[in-house]
């Protein structure tokens, strides 16, 4: 709860809360409050209310005041400098005086908001944003620890430190996870990859020319087998979901003595000028205390248009931009790896540019983490679309998402399988995320990869009922481009984790290993081999089939009936996914999903091609084409 909410309370309970001694951290905070009131920076009533928020949220009082827009950062810095007897660092010192010193971890310095600063007198000092930053500096050279520090804005300290250590930080962002759990090693042998791919293609073409019936039969057999496995997995997930119920949307309040944690949100942006203003508005609707919210807009250095757009927006104190140095691969996970060290929160969340999260989402996430077992280190929210009425493709995409996030994903989690994460509405315990090396910068579905990397190290993911609205990609070719990236990432993730299948089996255990195989193999096989299954429409329509010379008609009819039965089951699954109040208008469209799947096959062929020639290429999805469509219209 912030100051504006406290002002609206019909109670005098806050009136007795004065700038008194004896509160937690009372001496220090009361002194700052009295100083700010005495100098006229804030009113006494605002200081009293800020103290209440500070005690409930465990946030510094100056951060509370800045988050509420009651005090600017320069005023806060001057107050801290006056109280501590330290001087403020000059702009010139921050611009040119910060140094990258040998033996000092620049990432650690950025995380703590400190930097070695050489003044005009040649003396090396430590730039800090608050006195508490001088605690725990045993890893720094004694010469820095013994000097008198200077006060500077945290963001400017981080930016200056990042500029000084640009090369090291850029390299670290590209290679944070262990090489054994990353696909980045593929870049060392592109010629070998191309040679093997061409050899495989030549073999397939030769076999198809010489033995067309055998090749067709093998493809039909594998497609049918994976169709059955996929159907079994779907039905088991549906049963588990129906028995367990929907993921809880509202979590129990924190217990006595518990306080809400600081939460950082990473929002990667690249060429997002159309959506930027809407994004700021949507994030401003979050009801989580702004003094505990740290939103980082992650920008690319070479994306001048988005940077210029944001420069024209007056961002609130709890929101800031971090610019990622240009480098390769130019992907979302590389940008997030770089920005991770700038985060201040104990929990790190991910939003996409077009996201519209539930206003109370972060509160629910914080409450769930507070009571979750220690091995639950990731919470996945439900993704939905706010423009399902825009056209037929948007309707089908919404049906697919509702089925996956509201039925399949919770069901798979209840079955004890490891779940592939979505790319947004994800929340992590920061310490574990950093220990695992963040994201694989070279994997274009870094989310799915991270979900299984967490599981390999003994951690779990839970699905929570909070919802984030997104923009459904509802133009055919952009849809294919986006889906091909997802499928390429699935291929990459499967190959990376199957480098050492015995080790993967030991780490996941038999059940989760089986789920891993069932999910990835069926998803990729069904996308690529769907045309072989569609051929059974010929049988059902009484037309000749390519396998007529080798299989009795009765067997082919049996295959056709199996195919038709699974299609009916899929329609039922899709109808279950949209049976809720907000999606019932999509029920009649569930029967058209069979016409939607051919786009997936086109995307799979494109993904297979790119796996050979450009495995790390990020095919950017543009947003902002549906700004007139909101949750209420969908």
C-alpha angles and dihedrals in degrees: 000000000000133000094267090057092047090053090058095052113113093223140089092217091114095049093079091053104096132164088281134162119249101048119121104288084356101150094055097039095044090052091054091045093050091048092052092047093045092052092047094242091128136005122258092244092053090049090052092049091046089054091055091051090046093053092048096044101032091230125138111266093236090056090051091052094046093047089053092049093243096119136026122230093247090058091049092049093049090049092050092046092050094049094046097040091235127130127240118252113243123240090245091054092053092045099050108006104068112102136194103229125203112256095021119111106230092198090057091049091052092048091053095042096238133120139180108251127193111206130210089268090060092248117137113230138169119251112213135170096213138013092249089068090073091069118097101018097140091123092063125087114271091239091065096042092055096051124092107258126226128224120242138156111280094228093052091048091053093046093049092047090048092050091050092049096036098132095047094046093047091052092047092052090056095051112028101130121066112277090238089061097043137075093218091101088070090074090068094070112032092147091056091049092050093047093051091046093051090048091052092048092049090050093051093048092048093049091047092052096045099036108020097158094049092048092048090048093051092050092048091048094050093043090051093048093050089044090058093045090048091050092050091049091049094048092047090050091049092052092048091048094048092048095046096039129221120321111272113263096190120051125202115266120261117277126248112295094016119122131199114259129234109264126201120201121200115206111183112206128188122167091342102142094132095055102036098094092045090049093055091049093050094048090049088062091066108116096205111118104276091217087066095043123094111181115186119194103206111212132183117238093230094048098093095162096060091043091052091048093052091045087064092054121083099228118206119249092258093056127069142161126243117194116215116215114243114265146128135316095030096211140137094248092053090052091049092048089056094046095045092082090056092059119110100190133097087221122051120201134186129220130174123227096258096044124131106189126194107271092238095042099112092046090056091047093051091049092050094049089050092063101027119108115262092253091062099089101154133052120195119201127205118268121212138166127247096199105055093135095056095095143322094280091053090051093052093045090051091050090050093049093046090051093048101043100033100038117010102039096047089043094052090048091051089050089058096249123140109252127217108238126237118239096248143031087046123143127191138185098249099220093057093044090054093045090056092049100253115254133348101252092203098051112091091205095046090160097062090044093051092050091061093039088057091051092049089059094049101263130128138217125213129200115229127195099240112118134218120194118220137180113265111228097236105171115092103231097040086049090053091048092051094045092047089056090051092049092045088053090050090053090049094047093050094050094046095051093042093056087101106019094177091056090046089052092052093047097046100032126228097290098048091041088055090049091050091054094043094051102043099036094048094043093052096038094049092049094050100036100038092111090064089057092046088059088076089072083076090060094045089050092049095249128135117277128207090240095054092104094057107030131050115249091244091060092049090049088052090053089049092050090050090051092048092047092053090048090054090049089051091052089052090049091051091049089052090052092056098036093104123103096261096049106037091106086069096059095096090052095057091084090062095060090098087066089051097058098072088071087061091055091052088050091049092054090050090048092051091051092049091048086066103040105023113012094163098044113124109212100209120227113215119220139195098069094117105041091132090060115081136173089271093058094046 
